[in-house]
């Protein structure tokens, strides 16, 4: 039922004062809902507490429970994350943002030594990302403060108590509804404008996309066990049609998608990165190209920005900086495109990968590797990636959809400085489900390969260094699985001689990728021992715990490479460059430099693409000398360690994994 016919614009202030007073008195009633369980089954009562918190907050603030649940699902999938902030400083199931507090507690990790362009034909660029000042933070990053004012609850309680957090979100929705002059109706169809406002978007297209997603969740329903083991359910309302005309009264700006290469299912705008000269012979911040006509696009690389939206947009519009193709905003999933797909952005730290990839930066200003990502950003990103993959024929697998942490170093000296975003808390399993390509078993036990597939919320490996070096990170679901030198958690971790040339041990630091694998990656099986599985990894037999009752990998099959007969070892490369005979006059020959690893006889590695050696010569602002050099030598991309790598086709045999 819709609300009364009384003009809400004449009574909103009175109603707000009356209901806010009541809310302040009753909000405290919500807080025990996650405390001591009532009589009956303790486990069932515990599991129902968050559901009860949504019901109580909805009743207190006169917000339809379905709206509150759906908004929270798009914010966090109902997870509380142990009170830790998201990449954009959001807390709890409602992702109430308190960026000032989050920044104060962030470790401000350095950018490392990676050269984003990754090509020795130009001087290295080492961007210096700065954490924003408090005064630079927009309203969308300070919603928790407003929620505290509306509820009368302490900010710390809103950050750490899920029930209080839900109450704060309900109060914000009610306030948005009243600010629009709409009644606090019990009909979910009447809340489209308030939901759009809750997104924090300042333009109508992004706000509408967010609100449409909320109502899609309501129509389809959802149920899930959260990261705290809470069972939450939203019953489907398939026929619900919201009043979209409310958005016209929200006072939001209009943005144009003209010039963008985005699907119609996302909100997108064109904010170009400059192709400009500066200084003597220097230019930035990308290279003009003619892809896919001149060279194929093989990869999509997932990054996080380590800067706020506004700050990052300033960076990518600086010709002295580096570039990427798209930026995605955490709080509402809005997308800005900066570099056309035909051109080559400087983002991955490996020129071969840059020349054959599209880079997506996801807003994450805390520079904190234990931070989490919003559901709306996951959804927006997945829609964009699915669109790009279809347009350019990019397979939807983990050897083509790479994290920045999967991009190989170009030479031995660059390996230690390569970046490690988006980190172990990016939910690859959920991301690929949104892409429409969920990971699953594709073979029986004799398949010869495994796909890494831990259950995200239940998989909680210990890490250190999220806030203070050497100190334990908060317990958190993860996409990654740790590797050992034997079938025991007391045995040493696998060593990475590229990261630590002296042979020092790997660590459990959150940025140390030397001894771990990630969801969706495929490896050749090297052995099994009870609850343990061994894979070939960086030239070694690496063991991970894979119990039948809670598996961390599933069986797969496919092609593998192994050294051809008569070779005891073969080199591994970080880029697939042509042989020297392929280079024309005027194009300097690029060295085919092997990495410090070896692929040994008897070992097998999962195969990605077979590609010719290729180099894009683009050292000048004037594009006349630019040339794509393609050789006759062929390479296979392989899953060699946490990062991908390349081997020469002439050095290997290709076999079915089951053999």
C-alpha atoms as one frame of an Amber mdcrd trajectory, in Angstrom:
protein
   0.000   0.000   0.000   1.144   3.538  -0.739   1.240   6.215   1.941  -1.546
   8.718   2.737  -2.622  11.343   0.204  -1.525  14.244   2.438   1.064  16.424
   0.687   4.388  15.135   2.116   6.108  18.457   1.406   4.020  20.225   4.055
   4.452  17.625   6.764   7.928  16.226   6.163   9.658  18.408   8.734   7.126
  17.643  11.466   7.133  13.944  10.665  10.935  13.838  10.597  11.196  15.460
  14.034   8.593  13.147  15.531   9.989   9.980  14.005  13.603  10.897  14.685
  12.787  11.338  18.348  11.127   7.955  18.365  14.046   6.454  16.494  16.545
   7.755  19.028  14.580   6.115  21.782  14.140   2.827  19.956  17.446   2.536
  18.090  19.072   1.148  21.205  16.564  -1.711  21.057  18.248  -2.900  17.846
  21.679  -3.292  19.351  21.117  -6.401  21.510  19.986  -8.288  18.395  23.547
  -9.422  17.733  24.265 -10.056  21.384  23.084 -12.872  23.642  20.832 -15.381
  21.891  17.282 -15.975  23.145  16.079 -19.361  24.318  16.011 -22.319  21.918
  18.740 -23.438  19.586  21.712 -21.155  20.165  23.052 -21.787  16.678  19.739
 -20.969  14.981  19.239 -17.879  17.117  22.755 -16.665  16.355  22.220 -17.186
  12.653  18.981 -15.164  12.709  20.298 -12.080  14.526  21.293 -10.031  11.494
  17.979 -10.821   9.785  16.247  -9.565  12.932  18.384  -6.409  12.890  17.127
  -5.617   9.377  13.535  -6.201  10.478  13.948  -3.990  13.540  15.660  -1.145
  11.669  13.046  -1.258   8.913  10.254  -0.961  11.462  11.983   1.780  13.459
  12.722   4.028  10.484   9.663   3.094   8.392  11.701   1.750   5.483  10.449
  -1.337   3.613  12.546  -4.267   4.776  13.034  -5.442   1.187  14.563  -2.077
   0.251  16.878  -2.087   3.249  18.008  -5.667   2.579  18.566  -5.067  -1.143
  20.547  -1.875  -0.603  22.730  -3.621   1.956  23.261  -6.544  -0.415  24.566
  -4.182  -3.100  26.798  -2.488  -0.552  28.384  -5.519   1.100  26.384  -8.699
   0.370  25.407  -8.347   4.066  28.960  -8.949   5.289  30.293  -7.026   8.299
  34.020  -7.590   7.572  34.842  -7.638  11.258  34.524  -3.869  11.484  37.316
  -3.295   8.930  36.823  -0.564   6.292  36.390  -1.121   2.566  38.730   0.301
  -0.051  36.735   3.533   0.073  36.406   3.735   3.851  33.006   2.067   4.166
  32.024   0.061   7.253  29.586  -2.744   7.938  26.651  -4.277   6.063  25.413
  -0.854   4.889  28.887   0.365   3.829  28.586   3.546   5.876  31.599   5.611
   4.865  33.931   7.231   7.385  36.970   7.952   5.260  38.658  10.217   7.810
  38.865   7.423  10.353  39.844   4.871   7.710  42.659   7.051   6.386  43.998
   7.649   9.872  44.325   3.910  10.397  45.652   3.033   6.957  49.267   1.923
   6.552  49.867   4.050   3.422  51.803   1.370   1.562  54.329   2.628  -0.936
  53.924   2.211  -4.660  57.108   0.155  -4.959  59.610   0.411  -7.777  57.500
  -0.791 -10.697  57.704   1.247 -13.905  54.091   1.294 -15.107  55.136   1.455
 -18.770  57.576  -1.444 -18.410  59.711  -0.679 -21.477  63.376   0.310 -21.479
  62.983   2.404 -24.638  61.821   5.263 -22.385  62.876   6.467 -18.953  61.040
   4.754 -16.094  58.046   6.456 -14.491  57.506   5.928 -10.771  54.192   7.570
  -9.842  53.819   8.866  -6.300  50.219   8.453  -5.170  49.238  10.720  -2.268
  46.570   9.925   0.298  43.916  12.702   0.203  43.473  15.312   2.888  40.252
  15.258   4.891  39.043  18.438   3.208  39.245  16.744  -0.179  36.772  14.004
   0.719  33.297  14.206  -0.880  30.018  13.607   0.938  29.755  10.033  -0.394
  32.808   9.163   1.734  31.345  10.625   4.942  27.909   8.994   5.285  28.630
   7.430   8.676  28.856  10.866  10.289  25.405  11.733   9.004  24.046   8.361
  10.159  25.400   9.061  13.643  23.558  12.390  13.701  20.297  10.822  12.559
  20.367   7.897  14.988  22.151   9.429  17.968  24.436   6.383  18.022  28.198
   6.771  18.506  30.276   6.593  15.334  32.383   3.759  16.734  29.236   1.719
  17.310  28.141   2.293  13.719  31.546   1.114  12.507  31.770  -2.057  14.586
  28.244  -3.191  15.526  26.375  -4.665  12.519  22.932  -3.987  14.028  23.803
  -0.348  14.679  25.240  -0.112  11.171  21.993  -1.400   9.677  20.054   1.133
  11.756  22.291   3.891  10.418  21.618   2.817   6.851  17.882   2.748   7.455
  18.040   6.256   8.916  19.911   7.515   5.831  17.327   5.977   3.488  14.459
   7.516   5.462  16.161  10.911   5.424  16.717  10.683   1.654  13.051   9.794
   1.147  11.912  12.761   3.186  14.361  15.137   1.525  12.733  14.205  -1.783
   9.343  15.047  -0.307   8.156  11.454  -0.544   6.129   9.623   2.119   7.679
   6.942   4.326   5.579   4.369   2.499   5.553   0.646   3.186   5.485   0.039
  -0.586   8.992  -0.674  -1.916   8.001   0.785  -5.294   7.876   4.245  -3.696
  11.577   4.308  -2.739  13.353   4.478  -6.101  14.502   8.082  -5.660  15.764
   7.531  -2.116  17.687   4.437  -3.188  19.249   6.401  -6.025  20.246   9.132
  -3.574  21.688   6.575  -1.128  24.208   5.514  -3.789  26.076   8.786  -3.296
  26.190   9.318  -7.059  26.094  12.916  -8.204  24.736  12.140 -11.686  21.397
  10.703 -12.724  22.766   7.883 -14.913  24.887   6.352 -12.140  22.152   6.817
  -9.545  19.636   5.151 -11.857  21.966   2.218 -12.571  22.450   1.700  -8.842
  18.724   1.917  -8.089  17.925  -0.452 -10.965  20.366  -2.954  -9.474  18.697
  -2.678  -6.063  15.292  -3.381  -7.549  16.707  -6.249  -9.594  17.879  -7.782
  -6.306  14.409  -7.301  -4.807  12.670  -8.870  -7.794  15.008 -11.860  -7.874
  15.509 -12.293  -4.134  18.725 -13.389  -2.435  19.864 -15.609   0.412  23.334
 -16.012   1.777  25.453 -17.004   4.766  27.560 -13.958   5.624  31.209 -13.783
   6.615  30.093 -13.983  10.249  27.946 -17.068   9.635  24.658 -15.131   9.677
  21.866 -16.505   7.486  20.084 -13.661   5.691  17.275 -13.954   3.168  15.394
 -11.525   0.932  12.208 -13.032  -0.519  11.713 -12.410  -4.243   9.102  -9.877
  -5.418   9.143 -10.633  -9.159   6.439  -8.156 -10.204   7.784  -5.091  -8.410
   7.984  -1.978 -10.602   9.439   1.151  -8.954   8.368   4.733  -9.564  11.344
   5.882 -11.652   9.926   9.377 -12.166  11.160  10.216  -8.658  14.713  10.422
  -9.990  13.874  13.572 -11.939  13.303  15.394  -8.651  16.630  14.333  -7.133
  18.573  17.302  -8.524  21.423  15.242 -10.000  23.634  16.314 -12.900  23.492
  14.725 -16.324  26.533  13.022 -17.821  26.993  11.831 -21.374  28.327   8.429
 -22.385  29.301   9.845 -25.794  32.714   8.663 -26.914  32.925   5.805 -24.433
  33.414   2.119 -25.113  31.102   0.750 -22.434  28.050  -1.514 -22.310  24.653
   0.126 -21.922  24.210  -1.687 -18.589  26.669   0.614 -16.777  26.996   4.339
 -16.204  30.028   5.594 -18.118  31.598   8.925 -19.079  34.580   9.989 -21.175
  37.367  11.698 -19.203  40.339  11.501 -21.563  43.926  10.948 -20.580  46.183
  13.452 -22.416  48.514  12.500 -25.208  50.848  15.486 -24.910  54.483  16.455
 -25.145  56.320  17.983 -22.201  59.983  18.745 -21.638  62.593  17.710 -24.190
  61.331  14.658 -26.005  59.164  13.514 -23.108  55.487  12.828 -23.599  52.625
  11.119 -21.867  50.694   9.439 -20.701  49.948   6.653 -23.162  50.775   5.646
 -26.741  48.579   5.897 -29.782  47.925   2.620 -31.523  45.634   0.790 -33.904
  44.420  -2.197 -31.915  43.104  -4.753 -32.693  44.072  -4.226 -36.354  47.807
  -3.855 -35.627  48.024  -6.157 -32.598  45.490  -8.241 -30.726  44.082  -7.455
 -27.287  44.648 -10.588 -25.198  44.315  -9.480 -21.572  42.227  -7.442 -19.162
  44.168  -6.384 -16.056  42.388  -5.698 -12.745  43.967  -3.015 -10.516  43.011
  -0.946  -7.501  43.812   2.757  -7.630  45.303   3.496  -4.182  43.719   6.931
  -4.482  40.262   8.536  -4.284  38.136   8.973  -7.378  38.735  12.715  -7.672
  42.452  12.395  -6.996  42.859   9.543  -9.447  41.061  11.469 -12.186  43.498
  14.333 -11.699  46.406  11.889 -11.991  45.226  10.265 -15.204  44.710  13.707
 -16.761  48.331  14.639 -16.024  50.559  14.115 -19.099  53.572  13.483 -16.847
  51.788  10.622 -15.087  50.794   7.124 -16.223  47.464   5.910 -17.579  44.921
   3.118 -17.734  41.798   2.595 -19.775  39.007   2.764 -17.184  38.452   3.829
 -13.566  35.578   2.389 -11.502  34.156   4.139  -8.433  33.719   2.021  -5.326
  30.591   3.483  -3.773  28.309   3.370  -6.821  30.131   1.538  -9.644  30.365
   4.578 -11.932  32.939   4.231 -14.734  35.178   6.766 -16.449  37.019   5.820
 -19.626  40.362   7.529 -20.250  42.153   5.686 -23.065  40.536   4.139 -26.135
  40.990   0.410 -26.608  42.895   1.053 -29.845  45.610   2.881 -27.863  48.133
   1.519 -25.361  47.865   2.657 -21.747  50.776   2.509 -19.287  49.482   0.517
 -16.344  50.773  -3.051 -15.920  54.545  -2.641 -15.473  55.205  -4.933 -18.447
  55.320  -3.426 -21.942  54.350  -6.680 -23.658  51.242  -6.961 -21.454  50.452
  -3.245 -21.799  50.565  -3.498 -25.577  48.076  -6.362 -25.511  45.747  -5.423
 -22.652  43.084  -3.133 -21.278  43.588  -1.866 -17.703  40.758  -1.355 -15.178
  41.498   0.629 -12.027  39.072   0.145  -9.129  38.831   2.943  -6.569  40.726
   2.041  -3.423  42.267   5.010  -1.679  43.317   3.367   1.566  46.309   1.679
  -0.081  45.468  -1.074   2.383  45.782  -4.661   1.152  43.223  -6.040   3.609
  40.407  -3.758   2.481  37.256  -5.061   0.793  35.287  -4.072  -2.287  31.608
  -3.177  -2.713  29.161  -5.410  -4.513  28.084  -2.617  -6.863  31.680  -2.117
  -8.001  32.048  -5.872  -8.596  28.871  -5.860 -10.696  29.804  -2.809 -12.728
  33.303  -4.158 -13.319  31.983  -7.569 -14.389  29.614  -5.988 -16.904  32.442
  -3.966 -18.409  34.812  -6.952 -18.560  32.149  -9.200 -20.133  31.530  -6.518
 -22.772  35.237  -6.062 -23.553  35.894  -9.815 -23.590  33.110 -10.392 -26.113
  34.170  -7.433 -28.272  37.824  -8.475 -28.508  37.534 -12.257 -28.224  39.259
 -12.479 -24.828  38.662 -15.810 -23.033  37.080 -15.471 -19.616  39.695 -17.340
 -17.593  42.497 -16.468 -15.188  45.196 -16.569 -17.874  43.485 -13.691 -19.691
  41.639 -11.847 -16.912  44.647 -10.999 -14.768  45.135  -9.231 -11.500  48.018
  -6.776 -11.537  49.621  -9.295  -9.177  49.555 -11.902 -11.979  51.520  -9.774
 -14.480  55.119 -11.055 -14.736  58.221  -8.967 -14.293  59.928  -8.193 -17.582
  63.436  -9.132 -16.413  65.054 -10.540 -13.278  65.715  -7.076 -11.848  62.068
  -5.941 -12.111  60.456  -8.899 -10.304  60.760  -7.595  -6.697  59.166  -4.245
  -7.586  56.074  -5.579  -9.366  52.749  -4.611  -7.813  50.482  -6.974  -5.874
  46.993  -5.460  -6.286  44.101  -6.167  -6.128  45.357  -8.465  -3.358  44.198
 -11.637  -1.603  40.804 -10.210  -0.646  39.506  -9.637  -4.176  36.741 -12.247
  -4.557  37.616 -13.896  -7.873  35.036 -16.665  -7.382  32.195 -14.171  -7.050
  33.613 -11.993  -9.832  33.640 -14.827 -12.360  30.130 -15.853 -11.304  29.030
 -12.312 -12.152  30.876 -12.683 -15.477  28.699 -15.711 -16.221  31.697 -18.069
 -16.131  31.784 -19.579 -12.632  34.691 -21.862 -11.823  33.810 -25.526 -11.442
  35.308 -28.978 -11.712  35.898 -30.005 -15.336  37.445 -33.457 -14.872  37.575
 -36.524 -12.688  40.567 -37.178 -10.433  42.641 -38.279 -13.450  42.316 -34.908
 -15.181  45.885 -33.953 -14.360  45.120 -30.293 -13.513  43.465 -28.512 -10.612
  41.612 -25.204 -10.556  42.173 -23.317  -7.304  38.717 -22.807  -5.777  38.468
 -22.229  -2.022  35.137 -21.090  -0.583  35.849 -17.388  -0.089  34.270 -16.698
   3.302  35.452 -19.990   4.840  39.003 -19.697   3.476  40.873 -17.519   5.970
  44.641 -17.830   5.687  46.666 -15.850   8.195  48.446 -12.753   6.885  50.597
 -10.056   8.447  51.427  -6.499   7.488  47.989  -5.124   6.621  48.430  -2.222
   9.046  51.782  -2.757  10.766  54.671  -4.755   9.362  54.826  -8.181  10.987
  51.553  -7.747  12.880  48.617 -10.095  12.135  45.896  -8.909   9.764  42.242
  -9.095  10.730  40.697 -12.487   9.978  39.104 -12.256   6.547  37.819 -14.423
   3.711  40.346 -14.785   0.894  40.751 -16.001  -2.678  44.245 -17.321  -2.039
  45.765 -20.603  -0.844  49.219 -21.005   0.726  51.918 -23.318  -0.644  54.397
 -25.450   1.338  57.507 -27.427   0.460  55.996 -30.621   1.925  52.546 -31.952
   2.859  52.513 -30.256   6.260  51.686 -26.781   7.556  54.836 -26.974   9.675
  57.079 -27.330   6.609  58.736 -24.252   5.028  56.828 -22.155   2.526  57.783
 -22.404  -1.140  60.621 -20.022  -2.020  60.561 -17.506  -4.852  64.105 -16.816
  -6.056  62.814 -13.962  -8.215  61.400 -12.074  -5.251  64.332 -13.031  -3.020
  67.445 -13.687  -5.132  69.435 -14.675  -2.040  67.105 -17.588  -1.363  65.442
 -16.149   1.736  62.213 -17.757   2.907  58.808 -16.574   1.743  56.591 -14.942
   4.354  52.907 -14.593   5.126  53.057 -10.829   4.565  49.919  -9.735   2.723
  52.006  -8.418  -0.197  54.291 -11.476  -0.478  52.969 -13.529  -3.416  55.929
 -15.941  -3.461  54.113 -18.920  -1.967  50.453 -18.691  -2.812  47.945 -19.422
  -5.572  44.688 -17.664  -6.345  41.123 -18.671  -7.157  40.620 -19.672 -10.783
  44.286 -20.330 -11.531  45.060 -23.786 -13.008  48.119 -25.874 -12.232  49.402
 -29.319 -13.174  49.145 -31.892 -10.399  52.524 -33.135  -9.152  51.307 -35.458
  -6.399  48.703 -36.224  -3.725  49.058 -37.232  -0.100  45.864 -37.596   1.936
  44.353 -34.134   2.374  47.224 -32.545   0.466  47.749 -31.849  -3.239  51.045
 -30.919  -4.914  51.372 -28.770  -8.042  54.289 -27.661 -10.195  55.045 -24.057
  -9.260  58.115 -21.896 -10.058  60.095 -25.012 -10.932  59.241 -26.761  -7.650
  56.753 -29.231  -6.245  54.462 -27.106  -4.054  51.930 -28.553  -1.598  48.631
 -27.087  -0.429  45.982 -28.391   1.917  42.985 -29.659  -0.024  40.764 -31.698
   2.308  37.780 -33.487   0.818  35.358 -31.944   3.327  36.497 -28.378   2.585
  38.381 -28.491  -0.731  40.500 -25.590  -1.884  40.791 -26.845  -5.489  38.765
 -28.903  -7.966  39.900 -31.266 -10.724  40.387 -30.011 -14.271  41.886 -31.101
 -17.569  43.540 -29.359 -20.487  46.859 -28.911 -22.218  50.202 -28.701 -20.447
  53.765 -28.030 -21.536  56.878 -29.930 -20.496  60.487 -29.645 -21.788  60.952
 -31.415 -25.090  62.766 -34.730 -25.083  66.479 -34.412 -24.387  66.284 -31.099
 -22.467  66.848 -31.189 -18.714  65.657 -27.600 -18.250  64.356 -24.661 -20.280
  64.228 -20.892 -19.638  61.114 -18.967 -18.640  60.341 -15.432 -19.834  58.308
 -12.475 -18.596  57.454 -11.293 -22.106  57.132 -12.896 -25.536  59.517 -10.840
 -27.667  60.579 -11.660 -31.261  63.896 -13.138 -32.324  66.517 -10.564 -33.384
  66.120 -11.374 -37.104  62.549 -10.057 -37.009  63.503  -6.442 -36.248  63.591
  -4.072 -39.246  66.197  -1.363 -39.673  65.597   1.497 -37.272  63.977  -0.602
 -34.552  66.397  -1.585 -31.778  66.531  -5.312 -31.071  64.999  -6.117 -27.697
  66.812  -8.689 -25.643  64.963 -11.934 -24.977  65.955 -12.033 -21.316  65.034
 -15.144 -19.323  63.804 -14.814 -15.758  65.809 -16.509 -12.955  63.490 -19.522
 -12.896  63.845 -22.845 -14.748  61.232 -25.254 -16.038  62.745 -28.690 -15.377
  62.316 -32.000 -17.169  59.409 -33.994 -15.735  57.464 -30.867 -14.728  54.228
 -29.707 -16.370  52.456 -26.336 -16.491  48.970 -25.361 -17.677  48.884 -23.716
 -21.108  47.143 -20.500 -22.099  47.619 -19.045 -25.584  50.161 -19.840 -28.252
  51.418 -16.477 -29.550  54.127 -15.170 -31.873  56.915 -13.034 -30.464  55.733
  -9.438 -30.643  57.105  -5.998 -29.778  55.469  -2.584 -30.146  58.166   0.029
 -30.831  56.752   3.373 -29.638  59.477   5.531 -28.009  58.466   8.930 -29.424
  55.554  11.362 -29.440  55.689  11.389 -33.233  53.962   8.167 -34.250  55.711
   7.897 -37.626  58.547   5.656 -36.296  56.157   3.414 -34.353  56.024  -0.169
 -35.534  54.641  -3.524 -34.446  57.350  -6.179 -34.853  56.090  -9.759 -35.150
  58.551 -12.635 -35.240  58.483 -16.254 -36.330  59.363 -17.615 -32.884  56.247
 -18.837 -31.097  55.599 -18.812 -27.335  53.178 -20.454 -24.939  51.770 -18.513
 -22.030  51.815 -20.741 -18.927  50.642 -20.549 -15.326  54.092 -20.793 -13.789
  53.786 -19.255 -10.313  51.388 -16.705  -8.888  52.165 -14.730 -12.043  51.904
 -16.001 -15.612  55.019 -16.506 -17.741  56.079 -17.497 -21.258  58.141 -20.342
 -22.759  59.380 -20.752 -26.331  57.328 -23.261 -28.281  60.554 -24.732 -29.677
  61.609 -25.690 -26.132  58.515 -27.661 -25.120  56.163 -30.504 -25.889  52.425
 -29.885 -25.532  50.483 -32.770 -23.987  46.998 -33.511 -22.657  47.141 -33.063
 -18.890  45.805 -36.543 -18.125  48.930 -38.139 -19.601
